[in-house]
């Protein structure tokens, strides 16, 4: 029952956060948009709908919640061996899963096969809260299978796995948003978390800057592995977003974006 309730929150909270952040972008925008909201928002809504269908189909095979349930039923995974208090297991699971997501993101930029999928996300010429929805279904499938495998190997409790998915989605919406945080708040938050300004650097057209700030939530991994970059070499106001080879309106098209990995 608790898991079912959390599953509802895992949908409702990000949806509410998306609306709130979209409103905040209108009142306190960080940058002027190059292509604007339409048809980008329509394209990103179509990505969300497509991925929702793909996610539903994957649920017949495996999803993170199903993986956690299987591990719990069979008492499989590292946490079942450790047998720590629940709070300690939850904390360890969050930290390890956050690192696993960082490592996956790093691999998406490191290996050509994965980059072809992930480049769809980076081809957006603007960065706002809806960019967090812009992931190709191929990447969704790889990500789901990968996270499910980690959840099984760790033996993450179902409620913790679902809470982490909520945490991950909320952070992705936040750090992709086009909002201007007060500089003092940004400086404090980025000590621990990836802020919108931190993630902005990662979406630069400059390849060297794309290969930095891989975190989706915690900033510790980029600092630890030397991939942290505080700001773009040209500054946030002058930084171009997207991929240098796509300098037109094509990235705002859903059909073009879906075909991108095959071209």
Short mmCIF file of the C-alpha atoms (twelve columns), coordinates in Angstrom:
data_MODEL
# 
_entry.id   MODEL 
# 
loop_
_atom_site.group_PDB 
_atom_site.id 
_atom_site.type_symbol 
_atom_site.label_atom_id 
_atom_site.label_alt_id 
_atom_site.label_comp_id 
_atom_site.label_asym_id 
_atom_site.label_seq_id 
_atom_site.Cartn_x 
_atom_site.Cartn_y 
_atom_site.Cartn_z 
_atom_site.pdbx_PDB_model_num 
ATOM 1   C CA . UNK A 1   0.000  0.000   0.000   1 
ATOM 2   C CA . UNK A 2   2.825  2.416   0.910   1 
ATOM 3   C CA . UNK A 3   4.630  1.619   -2.339  1 
ATOM 4   C CA . UNK A 4   1.460  2.266   -4.368  1 
ATOM 5   C CA . UNK A 5   0.984  5.621   -2.644  1 
ATOM 6   C CA . UNK A 6   4.597  6.596   -3.301  1 
ATOM 7   C CA . UNK A 7   4.148  5.587   -6.935  1 
ATOM 8   C CA . UNK A 8   1.340  8.144   -7.217  1 
ATOM 9   C CA . UNK A 9   3.502  10.805  -5.573  1 
ATOM 10  C CA . UNK A 10  6.334  9.916   -7.962  1 
ATOM 11  C CA . UNK A 11  4.084  11.139  -10.785 1 
ATOM 12  C CA . UNK A 12  2.183  13.943  -9.049  1 
ATOM 13  C CA . UNK A 13  5.144  15.723  -7.428  1 
ATOM 14  C CA . UNK A 14  7.288  16.027  -10.595 1 
ATOM 15  C CA . UNK A 15  4.201  17.152  -12.541 1 
ATOM 16  C CA . UNK A 16  3.520  19.880  -9.971  1 
ATOM 17  C CA . UNK A 17  7.200  20.834  -9.890  1 
ATOM 18  C CA . UNK A 18  7.270  21.129  -13.690 1 
ATOM 19  C CA . UNK A 19  4.343  23.570  -13.586 1 
ATOM 20  C CA . UNK A 20  5.907  25.604  -10.757 1 
ATOM 21  C CA . UNK A 21  9.315  25.788  -12.432 1 
ATOM 22  C CA . UNK A 22  7.761  26.724  -15.775 1 
ATOM 23  C CA . UNK A 23  6.018  29.593  -13.991 1 
ATOM 24  C CA . UNK A 24  9.256  30.612  -12.257 1 
ATOM 25  C CA . UNK A 25  11.003 30.676  -15.646 1 
ATOM 26  C CA . UNK A 26  8.498  33.250  -16.856 1 
ATOM 27  C CA . UNK A 27  9.087  35.503  -13.839 1 
ATOM 28  C CA . UNK A 28  12.831 35.025  -13.285 1 
ATOM 29  C CA . UNK A 29  14.399 33.786  -16.552 1 
ATOM 30  C CA . UNK A 30  18.139 33.067  -16.546 1 
ATOM 31  C CA . UNK A 31  18.552 33.538  -20.308 1 
ATOM 32  C CA . UNK A 32  16.478 34.581  -23.298 1 
ATOM 33  C CA . UNK A 33  15.391 31.549  -25.355 1 
ATOM 34  C CA . UNK A 34  16.776 31.192  -28.883 1 
ATOM 35  C CA . UNK A 35  13.950 29.070  -30.328 1 
ATOM 36  C CA . UNK A 36  11.304 29.966  -27.765 1 
ATOM 37  C CA . UNK A 37  8.783  27.650  -26.137 1 
ATOM 38  C CA . UNK A 38  6.732  26.610  -29.164 1 
ATOM 39  C CA . UNK A 39  7.221  24.191  -30.903 1 
ATOM 40  C CA . UNK A 40  9.896  22.996  -28.429 1 
ATOM 41  C CA . UNK A 41  7.363  22.381  -25.667 1 
ATOM 42  C CA . UNK A 42  5.140  20.443  -28.068 1 
ATOM 43  C CA . UNK A 43  8.117  18.294  -29.081 1 
ATOM 44  C CA . UNK A 44  9.095  17.658  -25.474 1 
ATOM 45  C CA . UNK A 45  5.500  16.792  -24.575 1 
ATOM 46  C CA . UNK A 46  5.545  14.233  -27.393 1 
ATOM 47  C CA . UNK A 47  8.813  12.808  -26.027 1 
ATOM 48  C CA . UNK A 48  7.157  12.495  -22.618 1 
ATOM 49  C CA . UNK A 49  4.104  10.746  -24.090 1 
ATOM 50  C CA . UNK A 50  6.254  8.396   -26.184 1 
ATOM 51  C CA . UNK A 51  8.459  7.507   -23.236 1 
ATOM 52  C CA . UNK A 52  5.396  6.933   -21.051 1 
ATOM 53  C CA . UNK A 53  4.199  4.333   -23.566 1 
ATOM 54  C CA . UNK A 54  7.663  2.760   -23.799 1 
ATOM 55  C CA . UNK A 55  7.890  2.727   -19.999 1 
ATOM 56  C CA . UNK A 56  4.539  0.990   -19.794 1 
ATOM 57  C CA . UNK A 57  5.704  -1.670  -22.261 1 
ATOM 58  C CA . UNK A 58  8.934  -2.119  -20.299 1 
ATOM 59  C CA . UNK A 59  6.890  -2.738  -17.148 1 
ATOM 60  C CA . UNK A 60  5.888  -6.099  -18.626 1 
ATOM 61  C CA . UNK A 61  9.574  -7.047  -18.537 1 
ATOM 62  C CA . UNK A 62  11.372 -4.998  -15.891 1 
ATOM 63  C CA . UNK A 63  11.292 -1.554  -14.310 1 
ATOM 64  C CA . UNK A 64  13.066 -0.228  -11.237 1 
ATOM 65  C CA . UNK A 65  10.098 -1.004  -8.956  1 
ATOM 66  C CA . UNK A 66  9.763  -4.532  -10.315 1 
ATOM 67  C CA . UNK A 67  13.511 -5.095  -9.890  1 
ATOM 68  C CA . UNK A 68  13.345 -3.926  -6.276  1 
ATOM 69  C CA . UNK A 69  10.356 -6.200  -5.591  1 
ATOM 70  C CA . UNK A 70  12.184 -9.208  -7.050  1 
ATOM 71  C CA . UNK A 71  15.299 -8.491  -4.966  1 
ATOM 72  C CA . UNK A 72  13.183 -8.137  -1.817  1 
ATOM 73  C CA . UNK A 73  11.210 -11.333 -2.468  1 
ATOM 74  C CA . UNK A 74  14.353 -13.371 -3.086  1 
ATOM 75  C CA . UNK A 75  16.444 -11.495 -0.487  1 
ATOM 76  C CA . UNK A 76  19.020 -10.858 -3.179  1 
ATOM 77  C CA . UNK A 77  21.644 -8.135  -3.137  1 
ATOM 78  C CA . UNK A 78  24.333 -6.474  -1.004  1 
ATOM 79  C CA . UNK A 79  21.940 -4.820  1.444   1 
ATOM 80  C CA . UNK A 80  20.389 -8.160  2.399   1 
ATOM 81  C CA . UNK A 81  23.875 -9.412  3.278   1 
ATOM 82  C CA . UNK A 82  24.749 -6.288  5.306   1 
ATOM 83  C CA . UNK A 83  21.423 -6.304  7.158   1 
ATOM 84  C CA . UNK A 84  21.890 -2.700  8.335   1 
ATOM 85  C CA . UNK A 85  19.195 -0.498  9.921   1 
ATOM 86  C CA . UNK A 86  16.689 0.731   7.329   1 
ATOM 87  C CA . UNK A 87  17.881 4.361   7.455   1 
ATOM 88  C CA . UNK A 88  21.501 3.288   6.816   1 
ATOM 89  C CA . UNK A 89  20.464 1.045   3.912   1 
ATOM 90  C CA . UNK A 90  18.364 3.848   2.421   1 
ATOM 91  C CA . UNK A 91  21.237 6.341   2.704   1 
ATOM 92  C CA . UNK A 92  23.729 3.932   1.131   1 
ATOM 93  C CA . UNK A 93  21.279 3.090   -1.666  1 
ATOM 94  C CA . UNK A 94  20.714 6.777   -2.477  1 
ATOM 95  C CA . UNK A 95  24.451 7.507   -2.607  1 
ATOM 96  C CA . UNK A 96  25.305 4.433   -4.709  1 
ATOM 97  C CA . UNK A 97  22.372 4.962   -7.094  1 
ATOM 98  C CA . UNK A 98  23.290 8.629   -7.505  1 
ATOM 99  C CA . UNK A 99  26.845 7.612   -8.396  1 
ATOM 100 C CA . UNK A 100 25.489 4.955   -10.796 1 
ATOM 101 C CA . UNK A 101 23.455 7.629   -12.598 1 
ATOM 102 C CA . UNK A 102 26.571 9.855   -12.781 1 
ATOM 103 C CA . UNK A 103 28.541 6.939   -14.244 1 
ATOM 104 C CA . UNK A 104 25.824 6.221   -16.801 1 
ATOM 105 C CA . UNK A 105 25.795 9.869   -17.864 1 
ATOM 106 C CA . UNK A 106 29.588 9.825   -18.181 1 
ATOM 107 C CA . UNK A 107 29.358 6.701   -20.384 1 
ATOM 108 C CA . UNK A 108 26.719 8.376   -22.574 1 
ATOM 109 C CA . UNK A 109 29.343 10.969  -23.493 1 
ATOM 110 C CA . UNK A 110 32.289 8.562   -23.614 1 
ATOM 111 C CA . UNK A 111 31.039 5.862   -26.011 1 
ATOM 112 C CA . UNK A 112 29.814 6.636   -29.541 1 
ATOM 113 C CA . UNK A 113 26.908 4.170   -29.480 1 
ATOM 114 C CA . UNK A 114 25.448 5.755   -26.333 1 
ATOM 115 C CA . UNK A 115 26.251 9.280   -27.487 1 
ATOM 116 C CA . UNK A 116 24.076 8.872   -30.589 1 
ATOM 117 C CA . UNK A 117 21.114 8.389   -28.257 1 
ATOM 118 C CA . UNK A 118 22.081 11.020  -25.699 1 
ATOM 119 C CA . UNK A 119 22.863 13.635  -28.374 1 
ATOM 120 C CA . UNK A 120 19.095 13.991  -28.870 1 
ATOM 121 C CA . UNK A 121 18.922 15.510  -25.398 1 
ATOM 122 C CA . UNK A 122 21.859 17.825  -26.080 1 
ATOM 123 C CA . UNK A 123 20.611 18.998  -29.478 1 
ATOM 124 C CA . UNK A 124 18.014 21.257  -27.833 1 
ATOM 125 C CA . UNK A 125 19.215 24.793  -28.568 1 
ATOM 126 C CA . UNK A 126 17.603 26.146  -25.412 1 
ATOM 127 C CA . UNK A 127 17.590 24.884  -21.842 1 
ATOM 128 C CA . UNK A 128 14.449 24.994  -19.739 1 
ATOM 129 C CA . UNK A 129 12.452 22.702  -17.476 1 
ATOM 130 C CA . UNK A 130 10.941 20.805  -20.435 1 
ATOM 131 C CA . UNK A 131 14.428 19.797  -21.647 1 
ATOM 132 C CA . UNK A 132 14.357 17.321  -18.753 1 
ATOM 133 C CA . UNK A 133 11.673 15.442  -20.738 1 
ATOM 134 C CA . UNK A 134 13.743 15.368  -23.939 1 
ATOM 135 C CA . UNK A 135 15.246 11.879  -23.906 1 
ATOM 136 C CA . UNK A 136 15.100 9.447   -26.797 1 
ATOM 137 C CA . UNK A 137 13.182 6.199   -26.069 1 
ATOM 138 C CA . UNK A 138 16.357 4.220   -26.835 1 
ATOM 139 C CA . UNK A 139 18.080 6.019   -23.955 1 
ATOM 140 C CA . UNK A 140 15.090 5.391   -21.687 1 
ATOM 141 C CA . UNK A 141 15.330 1.651   -22.353 1 
ATOM 142 C CA . UNK A 142 19.085 1.564   -21.651 1 
ATOM 143 C CA . UNK A 143 18.658 3.675   -18.510 1 
ATOM 144 C CA . UNK A 144 15.790 1.540   -17.159 1 
ATOM 145 C CA . UNK A 145 17.635 -1.736  -17.659 1 
ATOM 146 C CA . UNK A 146 20.817 -0.295  -16.152 1 
ATOM 147 C CA . UNK A 147 19.154 1.148   -13.039 1 
ATOM 148 C CA . UNK A 148 17.103 -2.034  -12.584 1 
ATOM 149 C CA . UNK A 149 20.308 -4.101  -12.607 1 
ATOM 150 C CA . UNK A 150 21.907 -1.832  -9.985  1 
ATOM 151 C CA . UNK A 151 18.771 -2.023  -7.811  1 
ATOM 152 C CA . UNK A 152 18.855 -5.842  -7.950  1 
ATOM 153 C CA . UNK A 153 22.585 -6.075  -7.210  1 
ATOM 154 C CA . UNK A 154 22.180 -3.752  -4.223  1 
ATOM 155 C CA . UNK A 155 18.900 -5.311  -3.081  1 
ATOM 156 C CA . UNK A 156 17.317 -1.864  -2.706  1 
ATOM 157 C CA . UNK A 157 13.957 -1.885  -0.856  1 
ATOM 158 C CA . UNK A 158 11.009 -1.020  -3.100  1 
ATOM 159 C CA . UNK A 159 10.076 2.141   -1.224  1 
ATOM 160 C CA . UNK A 160 13.687 3.397   -1.410  1 
ATOM 161 C CA . UNK A 161 13.940 2.632   -5.146  1 
ATOM 162 C CA . UNK A 162 10.725 4.560   -5.844  1 
ATOM 163 C CA . UNK A 163 11.811 7.435   -3.586  1 
ATOM 164 C CA . UNK A 164 15.102 7.647   -5.486  1 
ATOM 165 C CA . UNK A 165 13.252 7.819   -8.828  1 
ATOM 166 C CA . UNK A 166 11.205 10.702  -7.420  1 
ATOM 167 C CA . UNK A 167 14.387 12.395  -6.179  1 
ATOM 168 C CA . UNK A 168 16.105 11.914  -9.530  1 
ATOM 169 C CA . UNK A 169 13.198 13.260  -11.586 1 
ATOM 170 C CA . UNK A 170 12.730 16.272  -9.320  1 
ATOM 171 C CA . UNK A 171 16.427 17.154  -9.535  1 
ATOM 172 C CA . UNK A 172 16.449 16.774  -13.324 1 
ATOM 173 C CA . UNK A 173 13.540 19.213  -13.631 1 
ATOM 174 C CA . UNK A 174 15.231 21.666  -11.271 1 
ATOM 175 C CA . UNK A 175 18.697 21.688  -12.808 1 
ATOM 176 C CA . UNK A 176 17.408 21.930  -16.377 1 
ATOM 177 C CA . UNK A 177 15.191 24.893  -15.522 1 
ATOM 178 C CA . UNK A 178 15.863 28.343  -16.929 1 
ATOM 179 C CA . UNK A 179 15.594 30.191  -13.623 1 
ATOM 180 C CA . UNK A 180 17.871 32.831  -12.155 1 
ATOM 181 C CA . UNK A 181 18.734 31.859  -8.597  1 
ATOM 182 C CA . UNK A 182 20.169 34.522  -6.282  1 
ATOM 183 C CA . UNK A 183 23.947 34.141  -6.550  1 
ATOM 184 C CA . UNK A 184 24.376 33.519  -2.821  1 
ATOM 185 C CA . UNK A 185 21.832 30.673  -2.847  1 
ATOM 186 C CA . UNK A 186 23.423 29.192  -5.972  1 
ATOM 187 C CA . UNK A 187 26.877 29.230  -4.355  1 
ATOM 188 C CA . UNK A 188 25.570 27.399  -1.283  1 
ATOM 189 C CA . UNK A 189 23.508 24.830  -3.180  1 
ATOM 190 C CA . UNK A 190 26.236 23.932  -5.676  1 
ATOM 191 C CA . UNK A 191 28.517 22.802  -2.860  1 
ATOM 192 C CA . UNK A 192 26.252 19.757  -2.588  1 
ATOM 193 C CA . UNK A 193 23.922 19.759  -5.605  1 
ATOM 194 C CA . UNK A 194 23.855 20.378  -9.353  1 
ATOM 195 C CA . UNK A 195 22.144 23.755  -9.798  1 
ATOM 196 C CA . UNK A 196 20.643 25.192  -13.019 1 
ATOM 197 C CA . UNK A 197 23.787 27.288  -13.594 1 
ATOM 198 C CA . UNK A 198 26.011 24.244  -13.006 1 
ATOM 199 C CA . UNK A 199 24.081 22.121  -15.491 1 
ATOM 200 C CA . UNK A 200 23.937 24.984  -17.983 1 
ATOM 201 C CA . UNK A 201 27.678 24.533  -18.514 1 
ATOM 202 C CA . UNK A 202 27.129 20.875  -19.434 1 
ATOM 203 C CA . UNK A 203 24.773 21.879  -22.270 1 
ATOM 204 C CA . UNK A 204 27.333 24.160  -23.921 1 
ATOM 205 C CA . UNK A 205 28.142 23.717  -27.628 1 
ATOM 206 C CA . UNK A 206 31.804 23.546  -26.564 1 
ATOM 207 C CA . UNK A 207 32.686 19.835  -26.407 1 
ATOM 208 C CA . UNK A 208 35.115 20.319  -23.512 1 
ATOM 209 C CA . UNK A 209 32.321 21.873  -21.453 1 
ATOM 210 C CA . UNK A 210 29.865 19.121  -22.408 1 
ATOM 211 C CA . UNK A 211 32.319 16.711  -20.781 1 
ATOM 212 C CA . UNK A 212 31.855 18.273  -17.370 1 
ATOM 213 C CA . UNK A 213 29.178 18.403  -14.658 1 
ATOM 214 C CA . UNK A 214 27.682 14.962  -15.332 1 
ATOM 215 C CA . UNK A 215 25.754 14.894  -12.065 1 
ATOM 216 C CA . UNK A 216 21.957 14.995  -11.956 1 
ATOM 217 C CA . UNK A 217 21.659 15.550  -8.201  1 
ATOM 218 C CA . UNK A 218 24.856 15.458  -6.113  1 
ATOM 219 C CA . UNK A 219 27.870 17.492  -7.252  1 
ATOM 220 C CA . UNK A 220 30.397 15.421  -5.259  1 
ATOM 221 C CA . UNK A 221 31.131 12.973  -8.081  1 
ATOM 222 C CA . UNK A 222 32.231 15.658  -10.540 1 
ATOM 223 C CA . UNK A 223 34.423 17.238  -7.879  1 
ATOM 224 C CA . UNK A 224 35.874 13.852  -6.935  1 
ATOM 225 C CA . UNK A 225 36.669 12.774  -10.523 1 
ATOM 226 C CA . UNK A 226 37.831 16.158  -11.795 1 
ATOM 227 C CA . UNK A 227 34.920 16.829  -14.152 1 
ATOM 228 C CA . UNK A 228 33.474 19.789  -12.239 1 
ATOM 229 C CA . UNK A 229 33.435 23.142  -14.033 1 
ATOM 230 C CA . UNK A 230 32.041 26.175  -12.239 1 
ATOM 231 C CA . UNK A 231 31.045 28.121  -15.363 1 
ATOM 232 C CA . UNK A 232 31.491 28.360  -19.112 1 
ATOM 233 C CA . UNK A 233 34.676 29.943  -20.422 1 
ATOM 234 C CA . UNK A 234 32.550 32.654  -22.049 1 
ATOM 235 C CA . UNK A 235 30.191 33.125  -19.093 1 
ATOM 236 C CA . UNK A 236 26.571 32.068  -18.672 1 
ATOM 237 C CA . UNK A 237 25.147 35.030  -20.577 1 
ATOM 238 C CA . UNK A 238 27.225 34.381  -23.719 1 
ATOM 239 C CA . UNK A 239 27.236 30.583  -23.682 1 
ATOM 240 C CA . UNK A 240 25.602 28.884  -26.675 1 
ATOM 241 C CA . UNK A 241 23.413 25.870  -25.958 1 
ATOM 242 C CA . UNK A 242 23.088 22.698  -28.050 1 
ATOM 243 C CA . UNK A 243 25.326 20.982  -30.577 1 
ATOM 244 C CA . UNK A 244 27.444 23.054  -32.960 1 
ATOM 245 C CA . UNK A 245 26.365 21.056  -36.040 1 
ATOM 246 C CA . UNK A 246 22.678 21.884  -35.477 1 
ATOM 247 C CA . UNK A 247 22.380 25.644  -35.704 1 
ATOM 248 C CA . UNK A 248 18.846 25.892  -37.084 1 
ATOM 249 C CA . UNK A 249 15.268 25.097  -36.018 1 
ATOM 250 C CA . UNK A 250 15.458 21.335  -36.692 1 
ATOM 251 C CA . UNK A 251 16.004 20.359  -33.021 1 
ATOM 252 C CA . UNK A 252 12.550 21.789  -32.238 1 
ATOM 253 C CA . UNK A 253 10.965 19.123  -34.479 1 
ATOM 254 C CA . UNK A 254 9.817  15.869  -32.854 1 
ATOM 255 C CA . UNK A 255 10.175 13.714  -35.999 1 
ATOM 256 C CA . UNK A 256 13.646 15.094  -36.714 1 
ATOM 257 C CA . UNK A 257 14.700 14.483  -33.104 1 
ATOM 258 C CA . UNK A 258 13.363 10.912  -33.084 1 
ATOM 259 C CA . UNK A 259 15.304 10.134  -36.268 1 
ATOM 260 C CA . UNK A 260 18.502 11.807  -35.060 1 
ATOM 261 C CA . UNK A 261 20.266 8.684   -33.674 1 
ATOM 262 C CA . UNK A 262 19.790 6.894   -37.003 1 
ATOM 263 C CA . UNK A 263 21.233 9.686   -39.168 1 
# 
